[in-house]
Amino acid sequence: MSRITVAAKIDSLPLLLAFVKKEAAGAGFDEKTSNQVQLAFEEAVVNVINYAYPAAEGSIDVEASEGAEGLTIVISDTGIPFDPLSMPEPNINAPLEERRIGGLGVYMFRRIMDKVAYKREGGRNILTLIKNK
Amino acid sequence: MESKFTVACKDGVASIELCGRMDASNSPALQEELKKLSAQKVSHLVFYAKDLEYISSAGLRVIIFAKQKIGVDSQVYLIAAQEAVLGVIKMSGLDNFVHIQDSFTA
């Protein structure tokens, strides 16, 4: 298992994406799948960066592990309770001029990953993303 | 590849060159740059994406923003996009509202 802890700010994103890219390569994913995993991860972690700590600075923990199931990425934070999976799906058939900003990222990581799960435990938001091999 | 965006506007055609990655860390800067076009009459928003390797929903928001805030009556074009970028465009349903072309033809 590999682990990284960073400040929950947008400047941390390149470091986080490099971490996930390395883990995806280690899991044996091709470039296309690695790109998809990075995309799904970005969508999930940006939610934490944007919403978890509205009143203070905080951190994000990311763990990645490779197993028989595939690559498992666990994103956790001690911010306010937030279940991204409870967000309504965006209307992807709406024309551009009627598109609402928001919801698209969650929709995308749910589409890309094979399994996603959220739980609130020990004062932490814990989001698990799994991509099968 | 270094991520780099350039914006130019002539005769109502806004040309936006996208290079590298469009993610949540750098897309807001492009959105700020595009805001400068809001005083102009823009009929065509042309995103050149040949050298764009990666786009996330933050990048898609820039395209949506451009349409809604700069050229609500404009046509939006995505030129020479790579497969990875096209996949994201299609996943989000934007392919139904954006002209996807190999080279720009109004």
gemmi code that builds the backbone of each chain (N, CA, C; Angstrom):
import gemmi

chains = {
    "A": [
        ("MET", (0.840, -1.196, 0.000), (0.000, 0.000, 0.000), (0.881, 1.254, 0.000)),
        ("SER", (0.471, 2.232, -0.809), (1.174, 3.519, -0.829), (0.254, 4.580, -0.255)),
        ("ARG", (0.853, 5.602, 0.317), (0.035, 6.614, 0.970), (0.654, 7.994, 0.785)),
        ("ILE", (-0.211, 8.996, 0.639), (0.269, 10.373, 0.549), (-0.703, 11.260, 1.329)),
        ("THR", (-0.167, 12.231, 2.026), (-0.996, 13.206, 2.728), (-0.578, 14.597, 2.256)),
        ("VAL", (-1.571, 15.364, 1.853), (-1.276, 16.712, 1.338), (-2.262, 17.704, 1.911)),
        ("ALA", (-1.921, 18.977, 1.792), (-2.858, 20.043, 2.177), (-4.030, 20.034, 1.210)),
        ("ALA", (-5.221, 20.288, 1.750), (-6.425, 20.282, 0.917), (-6.536, 21.610, 0.172)),
        ("LYS", (-5.687, 21.769, -0.817), (-5.746, 22.974, -1.657), (-5.410, 22.590, -3.095)),
        ("ILE", (-5.854, 23.436, -3.990), (-5.768, 23.081, -5.406), (-4.315, 22.937, -5.867)),
        ("ASP", (-3.398, 23.627, -5.198), (-1.978, 23.508, -5.558), (-1.449, 22.090, -5.350)),
        ("SER", (-2.158, 21.303, -4.539), (-1.718, 19.928, -4.270), (-2.106, 18.971, -5.401)),
        ("LEU", (-2.977, 19.419, -6.289), (-3.524, 18.502, -7.296), (-2.460, 17.852, -8.186)),
        ("PRO", (-1.504, 18.619, -8.735), (-0.492, 17.951, -9.579), (0.255, 16.837, -8.845)),
        ("LEU", (0.563, 17.066, -7.573), (1.260, 16.046, -6.775), (0.382, 14.810, -6.606)),
        ("LEU", (-0.894, 15.030, -6.333), (-1.825, 13.908, -6.155), (-2.000, 13.121, -7.455)),
        ("LEU", (-2.107, 13.858, -8.559), (-2.290, 13.177, -9.845), (-1.038, 12.373, -10.224)),
        ("ALA", (0.128, 12.908, -9.901), (1.367, 12.169, -10.175), (1.411, 10.889, -9.337)),
        ("PHE", (0.934, 10.986, -8.108), (0.888, 9.805, -7.227), (-0.023, 8.727, -7.832)),
        ("VAL", (-1.205, 9.129, -8.272), (-2.160, 8.158, -8.817), (-1.677, 7.603, -10.160)),
        ("LYS", (-1.045, 8.449, -10.945), (-0.501, 7.987, -12.235), (0.528, 6.872, -12.000)),
        ("LYS", (1.377, 7.078, -11.005), (2.399, 6.077, -10.678), (1.747, 4.781, -10.187)),
        ("GLU", (0.716, 4.911, -9.366), (0.037, 3.729, -8.845), (-0.690, 2.973, -9.963)),
        ("ALA", (-1.276, 3.721, -10.896), (-1.979, 3.090, -12.015), (-0.996, 2.322, -12.895)),
        ("ALA", (0.188, 2.905, -13.091), (1.220, 2.218, -13.875), (1.676, 0.957, -13.132)),
        ("GLY", (1.822, 1.076, -11.820), (2.234, -0.069, -11.007), (1.220, -1.195, -11.038)),
        ("ALA", (-0.045, -0.844, -11.213), (-1.108, -1.846, -11.278), (-1.201, -2.477, -12.665)),
        ("GLY", (-0.414, -1.949, -13.601), (-0.369, -2.531, -14.937), (-1.408, -1.987, -15.894)),
        ("PHE", (-2.038, -0.863, -15.552), (-3.031, -0.284, -16.465), (-2.340, 0.358, -17.663)),
        ("ASP", (-2.991, 0.250, -18.826), (-2.441, 0.935, -19.997), (-2.688, 2.438, -19.862)),
        ("GLU", (-2.124, 3.200, -20.814), (-2.186, 4.664, -20.705), (-3.627, 5.174, -20.707)),
        ("LYS", (-4.475, 4.558, -21.532), (-5.868, 5.001, -21.623), (-6.579, 4.814, -20.281)),
        ("THR", (-6.405, 3.627, -19.706), (-7.064, 3.354, -18.428), (-6.463, 4.212, -17.316)),
        ("SER", (-5.139, 4.405, -17.365), (-4.487, 5.257, -16.382), (-5.051, 6.679, -16.435)),
        ("ASN", (-5.244, 7.188, -17.645), (-5.833, 8.527, -17.808), (-7.226, 8.591, -17.205)),
        ("GLN", (-7.999, 7.526, -17.421), (-9.368, 7.488, -16.883), (-9.353, 7.463, -15.357)),
        ("VAL", (-8.419, 6.684, -14.807), (-8.324, 6.603, -13.341), (-7.909, 7.958, -12.766)),
        ("GLN", (-6.946, 8.622, -13.426), (-6.535, 9.954, -12.978), (-7.714, 10.924, -13.018)),
        ("LEU", (-8.488, 10.819, -14.092), (-9.646, 11.709, -14.234), (-10.657, 11.473, -13.114)),
        ("ALA", (-10.998, 10.211, -12.888), (-11.961, 9.881, -11.834), (-11.464, 10.364, -10.474)),
        ("PHE", (-10.173, 10.127, -10.236), (-9.584, 10.540, -8.964), (-9.629, 12.064, -8.818)),
        ("GLU", (-9.266, 12.758, -9.896), (-9.295, 14.232, -9.815), (-10.695, 14.722, -9.452)),
        ("GLU", (-11.699, 14.158, -10.116), (-13.071, 14.607, -9.856), (-13.446, 14.387, -8.393)),
        ("ALA", (-12.995, 13.262, -7.839), (-13.332, 12.956, -6.453), (-12.571, 13.856, -5.481)),
        ("VAL", (-11.297, 14.031, -5.728), (-10.478, 14.747, -4.746), (-10.722, 16.268, -4.819)),
        ("VAL", (-11.089, 16.760, -5.979), (-11.367, 18.200, -6.082), (-12.597, 18.572, -5.247)),
        ("ASN", (-13.530, 17.646, -5.135), (-14.675, 17.888, -4.245), (-14.200, 18.119, -2.817)),
        ("VAL", (-13.253, 17.316, -2.387), (-12.718, 17.467, -1.024), (-12.017, 18.820, -0.897)),
        ("ILE", (-11.181, 19.128, -1.889), (-10.434, 20.395, -1.862), (-11.405, 21.587, -1.794)),
        ("ASN", (-12.475, 21.508, -2.565), (-13.387, 22.656, -2.661), (-14.360, 22.768, -1.493)),
        ("TYR", (-14.734, 21.647, -0.898), (-15.873, 21.699, 0.032), (-15.611, 21.181, 1.441)),
        ("ALA", (-14.547, 20.410, 1.656), (-14.418, 19.742, 2.954), (-14.109, 20.697, 4.102)),
        ("TYR", (-13.323, 21.736, 3.797), (-12.860, 22.617, 4.876), (-13.233, 24.071, 4.567)),
        ("PRO", (-14.503, 24.421, 4.703), (-14.917, 25.779, 4.331), (-14.366, 26.859, 5.255)),
        ("ALA", (-14.058, 26.505, 6.492), (-13.686, 27.541, 7.465), (-12.235, 27.446, 7.922)),
        ("ALA", (-11.530, 26.433, 7.494), (-10.164, 26.261, 7.992), (-9.342, 25.475, 6.976)),
        ("GLU", (-8.061, 25.407, 7.236), (-7.224, 24.572, 6.379), (-7.294, 23.132, 6.861)),
        ("GLY", (-7.082, 22.209, 5.963), (-7.133, 20.804, 6.349), (-6.263, 19.980, 5.419)),
        ("SER", (-6.314, 18.686, 5.620), (-5.475, 17.825, 4.793), (-6.313, 16.702, 4.165)),
        ("ILE", (-5.711, 16.063, 3.196), (-6.324, 14.932, 2.494), (-5.352, 13.759, 2.557)),
        ("ASP", (-5.860, 12.600, 2.920), (-5.056, 11.377, 2.880), (-5.508, 10.540, 1.688)),
        ("VAL", (-4.558, 10.033, 0.946), (-4.881, 9.142, -0.168), (-4.054, 7.864, -0.014)),
        ("GLU", (-4.744, 6.748, -0.043), (-4.082, 5.441, 0.003), (-4.403, 4.698, -1.289)),
        ("ALA", (-3.417, 4.031, -1.814), (-3.630, 3.227, -3.021), (-3.075, 1.835, -2.790)),
        ("SER", (-3.840, 0.851, -3.195), (-3.360, -0.526, -3.041), (-3.807, -1.364, -4.231)),
        ("GLU", (-2.940, -2.276, -4.596), (-3.229, -3.161, -5.720), (-3.576, -4.531, -5.168)),
        ("GLY", (-4.656, -5.098, -5.659), (-5.047, -6.423, -5.204), (-5.690, -7.194, -6.328)),
        ("ALA", (-6.268, -8.327, -5.971), (-6.901, -9.174, -6.982), (-8.036, -8.430, -7.677)),
        ("GLU", (-8.668, -7.527, -6.934), (-9.815, -6.798, -7.481), (-9.383, -5.747, -8.494)),
        ("GLY", (-8.164, -5.266, -8.338), (-7.676, -4.185, -9.187), (-6.978, -3.145, -8.347)),
        ("LEU", (-7.139, -1.880, -8.739), (-6.526, -0.779, -7.994), (-7.593, -0.135, -7.103)),
        ("THR", (-7.289, -0.055, -5.824), (-8.202, 0.579, -4.879), (-7.579, 1.880, -4.390)),
        ("ILE", (-8.330, 2.959, -4.504), (-7.880, 4.274, -4.039), (-8.856, 4.738, -2.964)),
        ("VAL", (-8.312, 5.075, -1.797), (-9.150, 5.549, -0.701), (-8.766, 7.000, -0.383)),
        ("ILE", (-9.743, 7.881, -0.504), (-9.539, 9.310, -0.215), (-10.247, 9.613, 1.096)),
        ("SER", (-9.525, 10.182, 2.060), (-10.201, 10.496, 3.316), (-9.799, 11.876, 3.817)),
        ("ASP", (-10.705, 12.467, 4.600), (-10.473, 13.805, 5.152), (-11.268, 13.941, 6.443)),
        ("THR", (-10.924, 14.956, 7.212), (-11.640, 15.191, 8.474), (-12.554, 16.408, 8.368)),
        ("GLY", (-12.919, 16.735, 7.155), (-13.771, 17.904, 6.923), (-15.228, 17.632, 7.259)),
        ("ILE", (-16.077, 18.576, 6.845), (-17.506, 18.433, 7.137), (-18.062, 17.199, 6.418)),
        ("PRO", (-19.057, 16.552, 7.013), (-19.622, 15.365, 6.360), (-20.149, 15.693, 4.963)),
        ("PHE", (-19.713, 14.922, 3.999), (-20.181, 15.160, 2.630), (-20.124, 13.859, 1.850)),
        ("ASP", (-21.288, 13.402, 1.426), (-21.377, 12.188, 0.621), (-21.582, 12.578, -0.838)),
        ("PRO", (-20.524, 12.527, -1.654), (-20.686, 12.947, -3.055), (-21.651, 12.048, -3.817)),
        ("LEU", (-21.798, 10.817, -3.349), (-22.669, 9.881, -4.065), (-24.146, 10.214, -3.880)),
        ("SER", (-24.431, 11.127, -2.954), (-25.838, 11.528, -2.740), (-26.247, 12.655, -3.682)),
        ("MET", (-25.274, 13.174, -4.428), (-25.596, 14.288, -5.334), (-26.428, 13.789, -6.514)),
        ("PRO", (-27.407, 14.587, -6.941), (-28.206, 14.170, -8.100), (-27.370, 14.169, -9.373)),
        ("GLU", (-27.736, 13.281, -10.296), (-27.001, 13.220, -11.558), (-27.323, 14.450, -12.407)),
        ("PRO", (-26.325, 14.978, -13.101), (-26.603, 16.120, -13.985), (-27.354, 15.661, -15.222)),
        ("ASN", (-28.023, 16.597, -15.868), (-28.691, 16.289, -17.131), (-27.686, 16.453, -18.259)),
        ("ILE", (-27.117, 15.323, -18.703), (-26.076, 15.439, -19.735), (-26.679, 15.627, -21.133)),
        ("ASN", (-27.993, 15.648, -21.207), (-28.637, 15.928, -22.491), (-29.013, 17.394, -22.644)),
        ("ALA", (-28.754, 18.183, -21.603), (-29.088, 19.603, -21.679), (-28.100, 20.317, -22.593)),
        ("PRO", (-28.592, 21.269, -23.409), (-27.665, 22.029, -24.255), (-26.728, 22.895, -23.409)),
        ("LEU", (-25.634, 23.329, -24.047), (-24.587, 24.041, -23.294), (-25.128, 25.242, -22.550)),
        ("GLU", (-26.043, 26.001, -23.206), (-26.515, 27.232, -22.581), (-27.374, 26.966, -21.338)),
        ("GLU", (-27.824, 25.718, -21.186), (-28.651, 25.389, -20.024), (-27.900, 24.522, -19.015)),
        ("ARG", (-26.645, 24.224, -19.311), (-25.879, 23.363, -18.407), (-25.660, 24.031, -17.061)),
        ("ARG", (-25.774, 23.263, -15.999), (-25.462, 23.771, -14.674), (-24.065, 23.288, -14.302)),
        ("ILE", (-23.316, 24.208, -13.718), (-21.966, 23.852, -13.286), (-22.107, 23.062, -11.989)),
        ("GLY", (-21.610, 21.875, -11.994), (-21.706, 21.074, -10.767), (-22.343, 19.735, -11.046)),
        ("GLY", (-21.879, 18.732, -10.340), (-22.454, 17.406, -10.491), (-21.793, 16.577, -11.573)),
        ("LEU", (-21.143, 17.257, -12.512), (-20.546, 16.535, -13.631), (-19.362, 15.671, -13.177)),
        ("GLY", (-18.576, 16.204, -12.257), (-17.407, 15.463, -11.780), (-17.787, 14.158, -11.104)),
        ("VAL", (-18.803, 14.217, -10.242), (-19.254, 13.010, -9.542), (-19.813, 12.009, -10.550)),
        ("TYR", (-20.582, 12.521, -11.497), (-21.131, 11.668, -12.547), (-20.007, 10.940, -13.282)),
        ("MET", (-18.922, 11.672, -13.555), (-17.832, 11.083, -14.321), (-17.084, 10.024, -13.521)),
        ("PHE", (-16.799, 10.284, -12.238), (-16.035, 9.242, -11.532), (-16.886, 8.011, -11.264)),
        ("ARG", (-18.207, 8.206, -11.158), (-19.080, 7.029, -11.014), (-19.105, 6.207, -12.289)),
        ("ARG", (-19.041, 6.898, -13.430), (-19.045, 6.198, -14.718), (-17.745, 5.438, -14.951)),
        ("ILE", (-16.635, 6.036, -14.561), (-15.324, 5.479, -14.900), (-14.943, 4.311, -13.991)),
        ("MET", (-15.176, 4.481, -12.692), (-14.707, 3.454, -11.760), (-15.700, 2.290, -11.726)),
        ("ASP", (-15.193, 1.114, -11.366), (-16.062, -0.063, -11.320), (-16.839, -0.117, -10.014)),
        ("LYS", (-16.257, 0.480, -8.976), (-16.972, 0.477, -7.695), (-16.613, 1.751, -6.946)),
        ("VAL", (-17.622, 2.407, -6.375), (-17.368, 3.576, -5.532), (-18.201, 3.420, -4.264)),
        ("ALA", (-17.645, 3.848, -3.159), (-18.375, 3.732, -1.893), (-17.966, 4.866, -0.974)),
        ("TYR", (-18.934, 5.347, -0.203), (-18.667, 6.421, 0.751), (-19.104, 5.973, 2.135)),
        ("LYS", (-18.315, 6.350, 3.136), (-18.780, 6.178, 4.512), (-18.205, 7.300, 5.375)),
        ("ARG", (-18.914, 7.604, 6.437), (-18.440, 8.562, 7.428), (-18.093, 7.747, 8.660)),
        ("GLU", (-16.840, 7.798, 9.066), (-16.397, 6.929, 10.152), (-15.300, 7.630, 10.943)),
        ("GLY", (-15.450, 7.653, 12.251), (-14.420, 8.254, 13.109), (-14.165, 9.713, 12.772)),
        ("GLY", (-15.229, 10.428, 12.401), (-15.075, 11.841, 12.061), (-14.424, 12.081, 10.711)),
        ("ARG", (-14.360, 11.052, 9.881), (-13.720, 11.188, 8.573), (-14.689, 10.853, 7.443)),
        ("ASN", (-14.574, 11.598, 6.356), (-15.191, 11.190, 5.094), (-14.241, 10.199, 4.437)),
        ("ILE", (-14.769, 9.050, 4.049), (-13.916, 8.032, 3.416), (-14.568, 7.602, 2.096)),
        ("LEU", (-13.902, 7.934, 1.019), (-14.414, 7.601, -0.319), (-13.479, 6.580, -0.954)),
        ("THR", (-14.047, 5.453, -1.342), (-13.260, 4.372, -1.938), (-13.597, 4.247, -3.426)),
        ("LEU", (-12.565, 4.231, -4.239), (-12.714, 4.077, -5.696), (-11.958, 2.824, -6.120)),
        ("ILE", (-12.614, 1.957, -6.858), (-11.947, 0.730, -7.322), (-12.054, 0.626, -8.842)),
        ("LYS", (-10.909, 0.380, -9.467), (-10.886, 0.105, -10.901), (-10.401, -1.319, -11.105)),
        ("ASN", (-11.236, -2.132, -11.707), (-10.865, -3.526, -11.935), (-9.836, -3.651, -13.040)),
        ("LYS", (-9.083, -4.745, -12.976), (-8.109, -5.008, -14.043), (-8.788, -5.640, -15.239)),
    ],
    "B": [
        ("MET", (4.522, 17.157, -21.466), (4.243, 18.375, -22.232), (3.732, 19.467, -21.291)),
        ("GLU", (4.270, 20.649, -21.468), (3.845, 21.770, -20.615), (2.418, 22.190, -20.965)),
        ("SER", (1.630, 22.459, -19.935), (0.267, 22.918, -20.182), (0.297, 24.409, -20.492)),
        ("LYS", (-0.349, 24.777, -21.587), (-0.292, 26.167, -22.021), (-1.559, 26.472, -22.819)),
        ("PHE", (-2.152, 27.601, -22.538), (-3.360, 27.993, -23.259), (-3.151, 29.387, -23.849)),
        ("THR", (-3.576, 29.559, -25.089), (-3.514, 30.903, -25.670), (-4.867, 31.261, -26.261)),
        ("VAL", (-5.217, 32.515, -26.146), (-6.523, 32.994, -26.597), (-6.318, 34.169, -27.549)),
        ("ALA", (-7.003, 34.117, -28.680), (-6.978, 35.236, -29.623), (-8.370, 35.397, -30.198)),
        ("CYS", (-8.715, 36.609, -30.580), (-10.050, 36.824, -31.145), (-9.951, 37.797, -32.311)),
        ("LYS", (-10.518, 37.392, -33.452), (-10.481, 38.241, -34.642), (-11.766, 38.019, -35.435)),
        ("ASP", (-12.398, 39.102, -35.806), (-13.614, 39.046, -36.630), (-14.672, 38.115, -36.037)),
        ("GLY", (-14.807, 38.133, -34.738), (-15.845, 37.338, -34.081), (-15.485, 35.885, -33.852)),
        ("VAL", (-14.288, 35.504, -34.278), (-13.853, 34.116, -34.072), (-12.825, 34.078, -32.937)),
        ("ALA", (-13.214, 33.472, -31.826), (-12.291, 33.311, -30.707), (-11.549, 31.991, -30.888)),
        ("SER", (-10.236, 32.069, -30.977), (-9.411, 30.864, -31.156), (-8.685, 30.576, -29.853)),
        ("ILE", (-8.928, 29.394, -29.308), (-8.331, 29.026, -28.022), (-7.470, 27.784, -28.257)),
        ("GLU", (-6.166, 27.949, -28.116), (-5.236, 26.823, -28.309), (-4.995, 26.154, -26.965)),
        ("LEU", (-5.207, 24.850, -26.914), (-5.067, 24.096, -25.668), (-3.902, 23.119, -25.801)),
        ("CYS", (-3.039, 23.127, -24.807), (-1.850, 22.281, -24.885), (-1.607, 21.627, -23.521)),
        ("GLY", (-1.337, 20.323, -23.514), (-1.017, 19.653, -22.244), (-2.252, 19.154, -21.523)),
        ("ARG", (-2.431, 19.612, -20.298), (-3.522, 19.111, -19.465), (-4.430, 20.261, -19.040)),
        ("MET", (-5.719, 19.992, -19.046), (-6.709, 20.960, -18.547), (-7.353, 20.342, -17.326)),
        ("ASP", (-6.847, 20.695, -16.155), (-7.415, 20.124, -14.936), (-7.863, 21.240, -13.994)),
        ("ALA", (-8.244, 20.867, -12.794), (-8.797, 21.856, -11.868), (-7.752, 22.847, -11.382)),
        ("SER", (-6.473, 22.509, -11.558), (-5.445, 23.433, -11.080), (-5.138, 24.530, -12.095)),
        ("ASN", (-5.392, 24.284, -13.370), (-5.026, 25.320, -14.346), (-6.193, 25.832, -15.195)),
        ("SER", (-7.337, 25.152, -15.160), (-8.465, 25.618, -15.975), (-9.004, 26.983, -15.545)),
        ("PRO", (-9.037, 27.286, -14.230), (-9.549, 28.615, -13.837), (-8.763, 29.768, -14.475)),
        ("ALA", (-7.471, 29.584, -14.711), (-6.674, 30.654, -15.333), (-7.150, 30.910, -16.758)),
        ("LEU", (-7.488, 29.834, -17.477), (-8.008, 30.006, -18.838), (-9.371, 30.696, -18.796)),
        ("GLN", (-10.176, 30.311, -17.811), (-11.497, 30.939, -17.689), (-11.360, 32.454, -17.465)),
        ("GLU", (-10.385, 32.848, -16.647), (-10.130, 34.274, -16.414), (-9.713, 34.955, -17.712)),
        ("GLU", (-8.893, 34.277, -18.483), (-8.428, 34.834, -19.753), (-9.610, 35.019, -20.716)),
        ("LEU", (-10.498, 34.036, -20.717), (-11.651, 34.105, -21.623), (-12.624, 35.206, -21.225)),
        ("LYS", (-12.655, 35.527, -19.945), (-13.545, 36.607, -19.499), (-13.252, 37.917, -20.218)),
        ("LYS", (-12.002, 38.082, -20.612), (-11.610, 39.320, -21.303), (-12.316, 39.473, -22.643)),
        ("LEU", (-12.843, 38.354, -23.160), (-13.539, 38.400, -24.450), (-14.987, 38.833, -24.307)),
        ("SER", (-15.466, 38.929, -23.072), (-16.907, 39.148, -22.883), (-17.376, 40.491, -23.426)),
        ("ALA", (-16.445, 41.446, -23.622), (-16.831, 42.746, -24.171), (-16.936, 42.696, -25.699)),
        ("GLN", (-16.468, 41.614, -26.287), (-16.472, 41.517, -27.743), (-17.643, 40.662, -28.238)),
        ("LYS", (-17.999, 40.861, -29.484), (-19.039, 40.027, -30.080), (-18.373, 38.778, -30.655)),
        ("VAL", (-18.687, 37.661, -30.072), (-18.066, 36.408, -30.488), (-19.127, 35.506, -31.133)),
        ("SER", (-18.886, 35.124, -32.362), (-19.836, 34.266, -33.072), (-19.374, 32.802, -33.111)),
        ("HIS", (-18.060, 32.613, -33.010), (-17.502, 31.261, -33.045), (-16.473, 31.105, -31.927)),
        ("LEU", (-16.651, 30.061, -31.132), (-15.670, 29.726, -30.093), (-14.949, 28.461, -30.548)),
        ("VAL", (-13.681, 28.595, -30.908), (-12.962, 27.474, -31.518), (-11.842, 27.006, -30.580)),
        ("PHE", (-12.012, 25.805, -30.050), (-11.011, 25.232, -29.153), (-10.139, 24.270, -29.958)),
        ("TYR", (-8.867, 24.638, -30.130), (-7.920, 23.778, -30.845), (-7.273, 22.830, -29.838)),
        ("ALA", (-7.504, 21.522, -30.025), (-7.158, 20.558, -28.970), (-6.180, 19.475, -29.425)),
        ("LYS", (-5.492, 19.724, -30.523), (-4.566, 18.687, -31.043), (-3.539, 18.266, -29.987)),
        ("ASP", (-3.053, 19.225, -29.233), (-1.996, 18.940, -28.253), (-2.539, 18.842, -26.830)),
        ("LEU", (-3.852, 18.690, -26.708), (-4.451, 18.531, -25.378), (-4.508, 17.038, -25.044)),
        ("GLU", (-3.846, 16.670, -23.947), (-3.739, 15.248, -23.605), (-4.775, 14.798, -22.582)),
        ("TYR", (-5.294, 15.742, -21.835), (-6.142, 15.377, -20.674), (-7.105, 16.514, -20.396)),
        ("ILE", (-8.350, 16.179, -20.146), (-9.322, 17.202, -19.738), (-10.214, 16.593, -18.662)),
        ("SER", (-10.460, 17.368, -17.617), (-11.381, 16.919, -16.569), (-12.619, 17.806, -16.614)),
        ("SER", (-13.533, 17.599, -15.673), (-14.761, 18.403, -15.699), (-14.446, 19.880, -15.502)),
        ("ALA", (-13.313, 20.192, -14.864), (-12.915, 21.598, -14.712), (-12.664, 22.222, -16.083)),
        ("GLY", (-12.090, 21.450, -16.991), (-11.875, 21.930, -18.346), (-13.187, 22.045, -19.111)),
        ("LEU", (-14.069, 21.070, -18.911), (-15.382, 21.138, -19.580), (-16.145, 22.367, -19.122)),
        ("ARG", (-15.983, 22.730, -17.847), (-16.676, 23.910, -17.317), (-16.240, 25.173, -18.043)),
        ("VAL", (-14.975, 25.207, -18.460), (-14.484, 26.379, -19.195), (-15.221, 26.497, -20.532)),
        ("ILE", (-15.426, 25.365, -21.196), (-16.155, 25.374, -22.471), (-17.592, 25.816, -22.242)),
        ("ILE", (-18.222, 25.277, -21.201), (-19.603, 25.657, -20.885), (-19.669, 27.140, -20.513)),
        ("PHE", (-18.707, 27.583, -19.705), (-18.643, 28.996, -19.305), (-18.542, 29.896, -20.530)),
        ("ALA", (-17.653, 29.505, -21.456), (-17.433, 30.328, -22.645), (-18.730, 30.490, -23.428)),
        ("LYS", (-19.441, 29.405, -23.571), (-20.713, 29.462, -24.309), (-21.731, 30.325, -23.572)),
        ("GLN", (-21.829, 30.159, -22.272), (-22.881, 30.838, -21.510), (-22.578, 32.318, -21.270)),
        ("LYS", (-21.315, 32.644, -21.075), (-20.971, 34.003, -20.633), (-20.335, 34.870, -21.711)),
        ("ILE", (-19.804, 34.238, -22.754), (-19.114, 35.039, -23.771), (-19.897, 35.069, -25.078)),
        ("GLY", (-20.326, 33.899, -25.493), (-21.022, 33.865, -26.769), (-22.243, 32.973, -26.714)),
        ("VAL", (-23.273, 33.443, -26.028), (-24.450, 32.582, -25.843), (-25.075, 32.196, -27.183)),
        ("ASP", (-24.894, 33.090, -28.195), (-25.420, 32.768, -29.530), (-24.341, 32.193, -30.443)),
        ("SER", (-23.188, 31.915, -29.894), (-22.072, 31.462, -30.721), (-22.138, 29.943, -30.963)),
        ("GLN", (-21.382, 29.537, -31.954), (-21.185, 28.109, -32.216), (-19.863, 27.698, -31.571)),
        ("VAL", (-19.846, 26.505, -30.988), (-18.641, 26.031, -30.302), (-18.017, 24.887, -31.112)),
        ("TYR", (-16.718, 24.980, -31.306), (-15.993, 23.980, -32.099), (-14.866, 23.365, -31.274)),
        ("LEU", (-14.663, 22.073, -31.484), (-13.516, 21.383, -30.887), (-12.739, 20.757, -32.039)),
        ("ILE", (-11.494, 21.182, -32.185), (-10.738, 20.827, -33.386), (-9.611, 19.841, -33.055)),
        ("ALA", (-9.578, 18.744, -33.807), (-8.461, 17.775, -33.784), (-8.213, 17.185, -32.401)),
        ("ALA", (-9.262, 16.939, -31.662), (-9.090, 16.416, -30.299), (-8.618, 14.966, -30.318)),
        ("GLN", (-7.766, 14.639, -29.355), (-7.285, 13.267, -29.210), (-8.392, 12.387, -28.620)),
        ("GLU", (-8.195, 11.079, -28.753), (-9.219, 10.112, -28.315), (-9.565, 10.265, -26.830)),
        ("ALA", (-8.547, 10.487, -26.000), (-8.792, 10.591, -24.558), (-9.701, 11.780, -24.243)),
        ("VAL", (-9.469, 12.882, -24.940), (-10.277, 14.090, -24.725), (-11.680, 13.884, -25.282)),
        ("LEU", (-11.748, 13.281, -26.471), (-13.064, 13.024, -27.074), (-13.915, 12.127, -26.172)),
        ("GLY", (-13.263, 11.161, -25.527), (-13.989, 10.261, -24.630), (-14.668, 11.019, -23.499)),
        ("VAL", (-13.980, 12.006, -22.952), (-14.554, 12.804, -21.859), (-15.686, 13.688, -22.381)),
        ("ILE", (-15.479, 14.257, -23.560), (-16.513, 15.104, -24.177), (-17.785, 14.283, -24.396)),
        ("LYS", (-17.605, 13.062, -24.877), (-18.768, 12.210, -25.152), (-19.426, 11.751, -23.855)),
        ("MET", (-18.611, 11.426, -22.854), (-19.163, 10.962, -21.576), (-20.074, 12.023, -20.963)),
        ("SER", (-19.707, 13.276, -21.177), (-20.472, 14.364, -20.566), (-21.626, 14.829, -21.443)),
        ("GLY", (-21.742, 14.256, -22.627), (-22.838, 14.633, -23.525), (-22.587, 15.919, -24.291)),
        ("LEU", (-21.407, 16.486, -24.143), (-21.130, 17.753, -24.831), (-20.983, 17.575, -26.341)),
        ("ASP", (-20.750, 16.329, -26.778), (-20.560, 16.093, -28.212), (-21.829, 16.399, -29.010)),
        ("ASN", (-22.974, 16.442, -28.327), (-24.215, 16.761, -29.040), (-24.367, 18.254, -29.303)),
        ("PHE", (-23.533, 19.060, -28.651), (-23.714, 20.509, -28.740), (-22.462, 21.246, -29.208)),
        ("VAL", (-21.415, 20.476, -29.471), (-20.147, 21.058, -29.926), (-19.838, 20.482, -31.303)),
        ("HIS", (-19.391, 21.342, -32.226), (-18.977, 20.850, -33.543), (-17.593, 20.219, -33.403)),
        ("ILE", (-17.511, 18.933, -33.642), (-16.227, 18.238, -33.533), (-15.677, 18.051, -34.935)),
        ("GLN", (-14.521, 18.681, -35.203), (-13.966, 18.687, -36.555), (-12.464, 18.396, -36.522)),
        ("ASP", (-11.946, 17.950, -37.673), (-10.496, 17.744, -37.786), (-9.780, 19.073, -38.004)),
        ("SER", (-10.427, 19.958, -38.761), (-9.887, 21.309, -38.932), (-11.074, 22.267, -38.960)),
        ("PHE", (-10.845, 23.501, -38.581), (-11.951, 24.430, -38.401), (-12.587, 24.842, -39.726)),
        ("THR", (-13.883, 24.559, -39.800), (-14.680, 25.012, -40.924), (-15.966, 25.604, -40.365)),
        ("ALA", (-16.152, 26.882, -40.573), (-17.348, 27.548, -40.014), (-18.590, 27.153, -40.797)),
    ],
}
model = gemmi.Model(1)
for chain_id, residues in chains.items():
    chain = gemmi.Chain(chain_id)
    for i, (resn, *xyz) in enumerate(residues, 1):
        res = gemmi.Residue()
        res.name, res.seqid = resn, gemmi.SeqId(i, " ")
        for name, pos in zip(("N", "CA", "C"), xyz):
            atom = gemmi.Atom()
            atom.name, atom.element = name, gemmi.Element(name[0])
            atom.pos, atom.b_iso = gemmi.Position(*pos), 0.0
            res.add_atom(atom)
        chain.add_residue(res)
    model.add_chain(chain)
structure = gemmi.Structure()
structure.add_model(model)
structure.setup_entities()
